[in-house]
């Protein structure tokens, strides 16, 4: 008798993926446009514009730090409700950000909201996926974010080129945020088990109440990879203008997303069948090649080939690393594992643009992107000692 696989594509899986797609779309739509807005509207410097862009991710980090604990106390569904409500409110508050400090404060608070909501969606997905297909399921779920990374920047750039008033970006974001909040009410996922289930979470301030230590090693690798990618995310528009490749720049994230859509189903299944190493090492090598091509691009072909390599390498690594963080963690601490992973990953994404922005005036974009090649190479070594070596040992004993 043929064995049937546990079902992945349930109604709640699709709704949670759609919510994740929408909030990530808003995030990336703003990420690629807000730095330019800060420069044009408030005459911000390059470094300050980088901070306006990245402070959102610092807020996300703070939201995730509390999100894992909130899930343990309230459950993932209730945490999702408050996260989405706060996200909708802060999205509409961009209209009230009439100066640079208010813009940065609202970016910070919206980041907190995204951190709460996305930690809840990631935890719900981990809870409803069959354990034997968790790597594959997380791979498909993360495609919602990948699609958003392509559509968000494309729509953002299109809106800024089509409308002279930047507020149209805020109008579109506000409508999407409200729609996203309404989607919550058709989610029927049962709430997480009561907090007495997880006896490791105790009253008072304790690091283990907020951080899942078993997820830290792979999360540190994700921090470095996020740092290496952060400049691409925040400064790609400026870099494309500098190279006179604006048209290619508008298609960068489209190519990035297409290659991930084509490769992610295979890497997810490969992860479940043969472990993480067979996926991670090739991905990081390809990411290295892509970053080198990106730093030395002189024409549209090289620019878009770099987008494809970065998509295959960085895009697939991210979902595999998240699956590893969940794999090494007991079920009752999945919320903390999810938040721990994204806390460190978001820290890399958030610090990167602010730090790299200091070197742009003196070094230029090409030089800072080239320096990221060495960061990625170092991350390969770090991955080997943090996780890859252990997996090799386990496979050798089978």
Kinemage of the C-alpha trace (Angstrom):
@kinemage 1
@onewidth
@group {chain A} dominant
@subgroup {mainchain}
@vectorlist {calphas} color= white
{ca unk a 1} P 0.000 0.000 0.000
{ca unk a 2} L 1.392 3.410 -0.995
{ca unk a 3} L 2.215 5.696 1.928
{ca unk a 4} L 0.549 9.127 1.706
{ca unk a 5} L 2.518 12.196 2.694
{ca unk a 6} L 1.160 14.482 5.435
{ca unk a 7} L -0.663 17.476 3.920
{ca unk a 8} L 1.150 20.803 3.602
{ca unk a 9} L -1.253 23.055 1.709
{ca unk a 10} L -3.965 23.639 4.298
{ca unk a 11} L -6.190 26.740 4.452
{ca unk a 12} L -4.340 28.165 7.439
{ca unk a 13} L -0.958 27.511 5.820
{ca unk a 14} L -2.077 29.592 2.831
{ca unk a 15} L -3.583 32.417 4.927
{ca unk a 16} L -0.549 32.730 7.198
{ca unk a 17} L 1.704 32.713 4.121
{ca unk a 18} L -0.432 35.484 2.589
{ca unk a 19} L -0.177 37.563 5.768
{ca unk a 20} L 3.585 37.068 5.780
{ca unk a 21} L 3.707 38.054 2.104
{ca unk a 22} L 1.778 41.279 2.728
{ca unk a 23} L 3.772 42.547 5.711
{ca unk a 24} L 7.055 41.658 3.990
{ca unk a 25} L 5.867 43.427 0.829
{ca unk a 26} L 5.277 46.623 2.818
{ca unk a 27} L 8.666 46.228 4.478
{ca unk a 28} L 10.588 45.939 1.204
{ca unk a 29} L 8.497 48.549 -0.594
{ca unk a 30} L 9.613 51.047 2.037
{ca unk a 31} L 13.135 49.680 2.468
{ca unk a 32} L 14.218 50.548 -1.081
{ca unk a 33} L 12.515 53.958 -1.155
{ca unk a 34} L 12.672 55.451 2.334
{ca unk a 35} L 16.385 56.344 2.207
{ca unk a 36} L 15.820 58.362 -0.970
{ca unk a 37} L 12.784 60.000 0.663
{ca unk a 38} L 14.886 60.998 3.682
{ca unk a 39} L 17.519 62.554 1.410
{ca unk a 40} L 15.047 64.409 -0.821
{ca unk a 41} L 12.563 65.497 1.843
{ca unk a 42} L 14.801 66.166 4.848
{ca unk a 43} L 18.273 66.584 3.241
{ca unk a 44} L 19.632 63.640 5.226
{ca unk a 45} L 23.249 62.489 4.760
{ca unk a 46} L 24.027 59.060 3.269
{ca unk a 47} L 24.755 57.578 6.688
{ca unk a 48} L 21.621 59.087 8.228
{ca unk a 49} L 19.545 57.854 5.291
{ca unk a 50} L 21.019 54.405 5.910
{ca unk a 51} L 19.949 54.704 9.551
{ca unk a 52} L 16.411 55.711 8.517
{ca unk a 53} L 16.320 52.560 6.415
{ca unk a 54} L 17.906 50.212 8.942
{ca unk a 55} L 16.313 51.488 12.158
{ca unk a 56} L 13.193 49.622 11.037
{ca unk a 57} L 15.150 46.389 11.351
{ca unk a 58} L 16.451 47.385 14.780
{ca unk a 59} L 12.799 47.784 15.787
{ca unk a 60} L 12.060 44.383 14.280
{ca unk a 61} L 14.835 42.931 16.424
{ca unk a 62} L 13.238 44.411 19.552
{ca unk a 63} L 9.845 43.070 18.517
{ca unk a 64} L 11.227 39.588 18.036
{ca unk a 65} L 13.022 39.757 21.383
{ca unk a 66} L 9.687 40.215 23.133
{ca unk a 67} L 7.706 38.199 20.601
{ca unk a 68} L 9.094 34.825 21.601
{ca unk a 69} L 8.201 35.459 25.262
{ca unk a 70} L 4.745 36.820 24.329
{ca unk a 71} L 4.027 33.663 22.349
{ca unk a 72} L 4.970 31.593 25.380
{ca unk a 73} L 2.638 33.664 27.594
{ca unk a 74} L -0.277 34.531 25.282
{ca unk a 75} L -0.016 32.076 22.401
{ca unk a 76} L 0.995 32.668 18.804
{ca unk a 77} L -2.450 33.667 17.516
{ca unk a 78} L -3.035 36.439 20.065
{ca unk a 79} L 0.493 37.729 19.497
{ca unk a 80} L -0.257 37.842 15.770
{ca unk a 81} L -3.394 39.924 16.425
{ca unk a 82} L -1.577 42.620 18.397
{ca unk a 83} L 1.361 42.602 15.997
{ca unk a 84} L -0.850 43.151 12.943
{ca unk a 85} L -2.923 45.845 14.681
{ca unk a 86} L 0.192 47.771 15.733
{ca unk a 87} L 1.642 47.317 12.243
{ca unk a 88} L -1.452 48.820 10.577
{ca unk a 89} L -1.455 51.814 12.951
{ca unk a 90} L 2.247 52.615 12.502
{ca unk a 91} L 1.948 52.260 8.714
{ca unk a 92} L -0.713 54.975 8.658
{ca unk a 93} L 1.363 57.174 10.988
{ca unk a 94} L 3.876 57.851 8.186
{ca unk a 95} L 1.546 60.684 7.158
{ca unk a 96} L 2.239 62.343 10.528
{ca unk a 97} L 6.053 62.004 10.260
{ca unk a 98} L 6.692 65.643 9.307
{ca unk a 99} L 10.375 65.701 10.263
{ca unk a 100} L 13.346 63.340 10.380
{ca unk a 101} L 13.140 62.415 14.094
{ca unk a 102} L 9.434 61.520 13.809
{ca unk a 103} L 10.131 59.485 10.682
{ca unk a 104} L 12.834 57.522 12.488
{ca unk a 105} L 10.659 56.963 15.580
{ca unk a 106} L 7.799 55.654 13.465
{ca unk a 107} L 10.179 53.422 11.497
{ca unk a 108} L 11.409 51.993 14.806
{ca unk a 109} L 7.880 51.313 16.102
{ca unk a 110} L 6.730 49.809 12.814
{ca unk a 111} L 9.741 47.505 12.991
{ca unk a 112} L 8.658 46.370 16.471
{ca unk a 113} L 5.210 45.585 15.070
{ca unk a 114} L 6.670 43.604 12.183
{ca unk a 115} L 8.881 41.691 14.607
{ca unk a 116} L 5.861 40.627 16.676
{ca unk a 117} L 3.735 39.692 13.665
{ca unk a 118} L 6.388 37.828 11.697
{ca unk a 119} L 7.597 35.884 14.751
{ca unk a 120} L 3.997 34.783 15.298
{ca unk a 121} L 3.506 33.739 11.650
{ca unk a 122} L 6.780 31.800 11.645
{ca unk a 123} L 5.824 30.013 14.866
{ca unk a 124} L 2.325 29.149 13.633
{ca unk a 125} L 3.792 27.667 10.462
{ca unk a 126} L 6.234 25.561 12.496
{ca unk a 127} L 3.340 24.372 14.685
{ca unk a 128} L 1.056 23.295 11.840
{ca unk a 129} L 3.660 21.673 9.551
{ca unk a 130} L 4.146 17.892 9.681
{ca unk a 131} L 7.581 17.224 11.278
{ca unk a 132} L 8.639 14.939 8.418
{ca unk a 133} L 8.051 17.715 5.864
{ca unk a 134} L 9.110 20.702 7.959
{ca unk a 135} L 12.114 21.649 5.797
{ca unk a 136} L 10.020 21.481 2.635
{ca unk a 137} L 7.126 23.347 4.255
{ca unk a 138} L 9.288 26.165 5.591
{ca unk a 139} L 10.846 26.415 2.136
{ca unk a 140} L 7.416 26.919 0.548
{ca unk a 141} L 6.299 29.279 3.331
{ca unk a 142} L 9.385 31.434 2.901
{ca unk a 143} L 8.526 31.815 -0.783
{ca unk a 144} L 5.856 34.262 0.383
{ca unk a 145} L 8.625 36.523 1.647
{ca unk a 146} L 10.709 35.924 -1.475
{ca unk a 147} L 7.860 37.040 -3.727
{ca unk a 148} L 7.517 40.134 -1.554
{ca unk a 149} L 11.236 40.922 -1.898
{ca unk a 150} L 10.726 41.096 -5.663
{ca unk a 151} L 7.327 42.767 -5.898
{ca unk a 152} L 7.899 45.246 -3.048
{ca unk a 153} L 10.994 46.988 -4.461
{ca unk a 154} L 9.541 46.883 -7.987
{ca unk a 155} L 6.291 48.528 -6.871
{ca unk a 156} L 8.163 51.013 -4.678
{ca unk a 157} L 10.437 52.163 -7.482
{ca unk a 158} L 7.485 52.266 -9.899
{ca unk a 159} L 5.447 54.447 -7.512
{ca unk a 160} L 8.286 56.914 -6.967
{ca unk a 161} L 8.868 57.173 -10.716
{ca unk a 162} L 5.161 57.544 -11.533
{ca unk a 163} L 4.033 59.948 -8.802
{ca unk a 164} L 5.837 63.109 -7.760
{ca unk a 165} L 4.216 62.930 -4.319
{ca unk a 166} L 5.910 60.274 -2.193
{ca unk a 167} L 2.791 60.028 -0.053
{ca unk a 168} L 1.342 57.671 -2.656
{ca unk a 169} L 3.757 55.069 -1.276
{ca unk a 170} L 2.237 55.598 2.171
{ca unk a 171} L -1.308 55.315 0.750
{ca unk a 172} L -0.560 51.957 -0.883
{ca unk a 173} L 1.176 50.689 2.263
{ca unk a 174} L -1.718 51.725 4.499
{ca unk a 175} L -4.290 49.935 2.331
{ca unk a 176} L -2.166 46.779 2.309
{ca unk a 177} L -1.655 46.927 6.095
{ca unk a 178} L -5.414 47.126 6.712
{ca unk a 179} L -6.051 44.210 4.340
{ca unk a 180} L -3.371 42.231 6.150
{ca unk a 181} L -5.039 42.916 9.522
{ca unk a 182} L -8.420 41.760 8.157
{ca unk a 183} L -6.881 38.462 7.013
{ca unk a 184} L -6.243 37.615 10.650
{ca unk a 185} L -9.960 37.074 11.254
{ca unk a 186} L -10.138 34.120 8.855
{ca unk a 187} L -7.256 32.270 10.520
{ca unk a 188} L -8.574 29.274 12.461
{ca unk a 189} L -5.293 27.939 13.839
{ca unk a 190} L -5.789 26.867 17.470
{ca unk a 191} L -3.766 28.888 19.921
{ca unk a 192} L -0.458 27.591 21.252
{ca unk a 193} L -0.411 25.261 24.284
{ca unk a 194} L -0.685 26.907 27.669
{ca unk a 195} L 2.517 28.308 29.009
{ca unk a 196} L 2.685 25.610 31.717
{ca unk a 197} L 3.656 23.293 28.859
{ca unk a 198} L 7.035 24.971 28.672
{ca unk a 199} L 8.477 24.668 32.186
{ca unk a 200} L 11.767 26.192 31.041
{ca unk a 201} L 10.136 29.652 30.928
{ca unk a 202} L 10.064 31.025 34.461
{ca unk a 203} L 9.019 34.284 36.054
{ca unk a 204} L 11.443 37.179 36.110
{ca unk a 205} L 14.188 38.224 33.769
{ca unk a 206} L 16.203 35.279 32.565
{ca unk a 207} L 18.049 34.996 29.260
{ca unk a 208} L 16.480 31.611 28.503
{ca unk a 209} L 13.042 33.259 28.694
{ca unk a 210} L 13.876 35.330 25.615
{ca unk a 211} L 16.601 33.394 23.763
{ca unk a 212} L 16.701 29.752 22.666
{ca unk a 213} L 20.377 28.866 23.065
{ca unk a 214} L 20.154 25.814 20.787
{ca unk a 215} L 19.206 28.126 17.927
{ca unk a 216} L 22.045 30.602 18.551
{ca unk a 217} L 24.877 28.899 16.562
{ca unk a 218} L 23.077 28.851 13.188
{ca unk a 219} L 21.601 32.261 13.974
{ca unk a 220} L 25.098 33.742 14.318
{ca unk a 221} L 25.886 32.527 10.806
{ca unk a 222} L 22.623 34.131 9.637
{ca unk a 223} L 23.723 37.393 11.303
{ca unk a 224} L 26.861 37.494 9.163
{ca unk a 225} L 24.971 36.599 5.998
{ca unk a 226} L 22.332 39.241 6.763
{ca unk a 227} L 25.076 41.838 7.267
{ca unk a 228} L 26.630 40.899 3.906
{ca unk a 229} L 23.288 41.264 2.123
{ca unk a 230} L 22.098 44.420 3.920
{ca unk a 231} L 23.972 46.816 1.638
{ca unk a 232} L 22.372 45.283 -1.446
{ca unk a 233} L 18.942 45.768 0.101
{ca unk a 234} L 19.438 49.395 1.170
{ca unk a 235} L 21.846 50.869 -1.400
{ca unk a 236} L 21.033 48.951 -4.593
{ca unk a 237} L 18.995 51.854 -6.036
{ca unk a 238} L 21.834 54.350 -5.444
{ca unk a 239} L 24.390 51.883 -6.829
{ca unk a 240} L 22.344 51.248 -9.987
{ca unk a 241} L 22.095 55.010 -10.607
{ca unk a 242} L 25.834 55.398 -10.114
{ca unk a 243} L 26.474 52.659 -12.714
{ca unk a 244} L 23.800 54.100 -15.048
{ca unk a 245} L 21.943 50.772 -14.803
{ca unk a 246} L 18.609 52.050 -13.490
{ca unk a 247} L 16.570 49.796 -15.790
{ca unk a 248} L 18.521 46.716 -14.739
{ca unk a 249} L 18.171 47.854 -11.124
{ca unk a 250} L 14.370 47.872 -11.399
{ca unk a 251} L 14.501 44.207 -12.448
{ca unk a 252} L 17.154 43.140 -9.933
{ca unk a 253} L 14.719 41.797 -7.326
{ca unk a 254} L 12.482 40.267 -9.992
{ca unk a 255} L 15.372 38.096 -11.202
{ca unk a 256} L 16.341 37.463 -7.580
{ca unk a 257} L 12.859 36.150 -6.803
{ca unk a 258} L 12.446 34.077 -9.970
{ca unk a 259} L 15.573 32.006 -9.330
{ca unk a 260} L 14.483 31.367 -5.750
{ca unk a 261} L 11.008 30.314 -6.887
{ca unk a 262} L 12.634 27.862 -9.284
{ca unk a 263} L 15.170 26.443 -6.812
{ca unk a 264} L 13.461 26.597 -3.392
{ca unk a 265} L 11.213 23.501 -3.864
{ca unk a 266} L 14.305 21.392 -4.637
{ca unk a 267} L 16.444 22.733 -1.801
{ca unk a 268} L 13.635 22.183 0.743
{ca unk a 269} L 13.192 18.543 -0.273
{ca unk a 270} L 16.967 18.046 -0.376
{ca unk a 271} L 17.232 19.436 3.159
{ca unk a 272} L 14.676 16.939 4.488
{ca unk a 273} L 16.211 14.010 2.596
{ca unk a 274} L 19.957 14.581 2.965
{ca unk a 275} L 20.554 17.261 5.581
{ca unk a 276} L 21.603 20.902 5.544
{ca unk a 277} L 25.260 20.700 4.477
{ca unk a 278} L 24.529 19.579 0.937
{ca unk a 279} L 22.455 22.758 0.490
{ca unk a 280} L 24.289 25.328 2.616
{ca unk a 281} L 27.850 25.015 1.292
{ca unk a 282} L 26.920 25.396 -2.414
{ca unk a 283} L 24.547 28.257 -1.541
{ca unk a 284} L 27.232 30.227 0.285
{ca unk a 285} L 29.745 29.679 -2.518
{ca unk a 286} L 27.215 30.881 -5.098
{ca unk a 287} L 26.377 33.876 -2.884
{ca unk a 288} L 30.093 34.720 -2.822
{ca unk a 289} L 30.267 34.612 -6.628
{ca unk a 290} L 27.116 36.723 -6.873
{ca unk a 291} L 28.438 39.402 -4.517
{ca unk a 292} L 31.713 39.591 -6.417
{ca unk a 293} L 29.830 39.983 -9.716
{ca unk a 294} L 27.600 42.628 -8.129
{ca unk a 295} L 30.584 44.624 -6.845
{ca unk a 296} L 32.296 44.596 -10.252
{ca unk a 297} L 29.263 44.938 -12.552
{ca unk a 298} L 29.688 47.280 -15.524
{ca unk a 299} L 26.691 46.279 -17.640
{ca unk a 300} L 23.137 45.001 -17.268
{ca unk a 301} L 23.984 41.363 -18.004
{ca unk a 302} L 26.540 41.071 -15.201
{ca unk a 303} L 24.229 43.028 -12.884
{ca unk a 304} L 21.338 40.609 -13.424
{ca unk a 305} L 23.574 37.512 -13.328
{ca unk a 306} L 24.667 38.778 -9.912
{ca unk a 307} L 20.989 39.043 -8.921
{ca unk a 308} L 20.449 35.401 -9.934
{ca unk a 309} L 23.485 34.164 -7.994
{ca unk a 310} L 22.548 36.180 -4.899
{ca unk a 311} L 19.017 34.796 -5.137
{ca unk a 312} L 20.188 31.184 -5.341
{ca unk a 313} L 22.808 31.600 -2.631
{ca unk a 314} L 21.436 34.038 -0.079
{ca unk a 315} L 17.759 33.278 -0.728
{ca unk a 316} L 18.038 29.527 -0.200
{ca unk a 317} L 20.443 29.778 2.729
{ca unk a 318} L 17.948 31.861 4.683
{ca unk a 319} L 15.153 29.265 4.624
{ca unk a 320} L 17.555 26.374 5.360
{ca unk a 321} L 19.064 28.225 8.326
{ca unk a 322} L 15.591 28.929 9.730
{ca unk a 323} L 14.702 25.246 9.362
{ca unk a 324} L 17.892 24.280 11.226
{ca unk a 325} L 17.021 26.627 14.115
{ca unk a 326} L 13.632 24.912 14.426
{ca unk a 327} L 15.035 21.411 13.938
{ca unk a 328} L 17.389 21.633 16.924
{ca unk a 329} L 14.682 22.986 19.250
{ca unk a 330} L 11.934 21.189 21.269
{ca unk a 331} L 8.374 21.878 20.085
{ca unk a 332} L 7.403 23.831 23.206
{ca unk a 333} L 10.142 26.410 22.492
{ca unk a 334} L 9.519 26.915 18.776
{ca unk a 335} L 8.417 30.513 19.385
{ca unk a 336} L 11.700 31.317 21.116
{ca unk a 337} L 13.702 29.517 18.423
{ca unk a 338} L 11.974 31.526 15.688
{ca unk a 339} L 12.502 34.827 17.502
{ca unk a 340} L 16.139 33.981 18.359
{ca unk a 341} L 16.940 33.234 14.737
{ca unk a 342} L 15.403 36.454 13.456
{ca unk a 343} L 16.801 38.589 16.295
{ca unk a 344} L 20.355 37.809 15.202
{ca unk a 345} L 19.537 37.752 11.490
{ca unk a 346} L 17.729 41.111 11.735
{ca unk a 347} L 20.609 42.549 13.745
{ca unk a 348} L 22.914 41.871 10.794
{ca unk a 349} L 20.428 43.401 8.367
{ca unk a 350} L 19.871 46.413 10.616
{ca unk a 351} L 23.433 47.286 11.554
{ca unk a 352} L 24.770 46.778 8.025
{ca unk a 353} L 23.330 49.834 6.200
{ca unk a 354} L 24.196 52.212 9.056
{ca unk a 355} L 27.754 50.874 9.386
{ca unk a 356} L 28.431 50.620 5.646
{ca unk a 357} L 26.918 54.066 5.048
{ca unk a 358} L 29.914 55.644 6.819
{ca unk a 359} L 32.292 54.226 4.202
{ca unk a 360} L 30.288 55.074 1.080
{ca unk a 361} L 31.569 58.699 0.734
{ca unk a 362} L 35.235 57.668 0.979
{ca unk a 363} L 35.216 54.149 -0.535
{ca unk a 364} L 32.233 54.044 -2.862
{ca unk a 365} L 29.555 51.423 -3.293
{ca unk a 366} L 31.644 49.011 -5.356
{ca unk a 367} L 34.335 48.767 -2.676
{ca unk a 368} L 31.926 48.100 0.186
{ca unk a 369} L 30.145 45.390 -1.821
{ca unk a 370} L 33.497 43.801 -2.688
{ca unk a 371} L 34.430 43.717 1.008
{ca unk a 372} L 31.288 41.661 1.647
{ca unk a 373} L 32.818 38.829 -0.401
{ca unk a 374} L 35.226 38.213 2.485
{ca unk a 375} L 32.410 38.381 5.039
{ca unk a 376} L 30.587 35.588 3.180
{ca unk a 377} L 33.758 33.481 2.943
{ca unk a 378} L 34.253 33.895 6.684
{ca unk a 379} L 30.647 32.809 7.256
{ca unk a 380} L 31.370 29.501 5.471
{ca unk a 381} L 34.073 28.771 8.049
{ca unk a 382} L 31.764 29.852 10.864
{ca unk a 383} L 28.966 27.574 9.595
{ca unk a 384} L 31.356 24.595 9.546
{ca unk a 385} L 32.241 25.029 13.222
{ca unk a 386} L 28.771 26.066 14.387
{ca unk a 387} L 26.733 23.341 12.688
{ca unk a 388} L 28.209 21.716 9.585
{ca unk a 389} L 30.859 19.741 11.478
{ca unk a 390} L 28.235 18.299 13.853
{ca unk a 391} L 25.998 17.195 10.986
{ca unk a 392} L 28.941 15.476 9.287
{ca unk a 393} L 29.649 13.581 12.518
{ca unk a 394} L 26.004 12.495 12.872
{ca unk a 395} L 25.845 11.263 9.275
{ca unk a 396} L 29.099 9.369 9.707
{ca unk a 397} L 27.619 7.382 12.612
{ca unk a 398} L 24.474 6.378 10.677
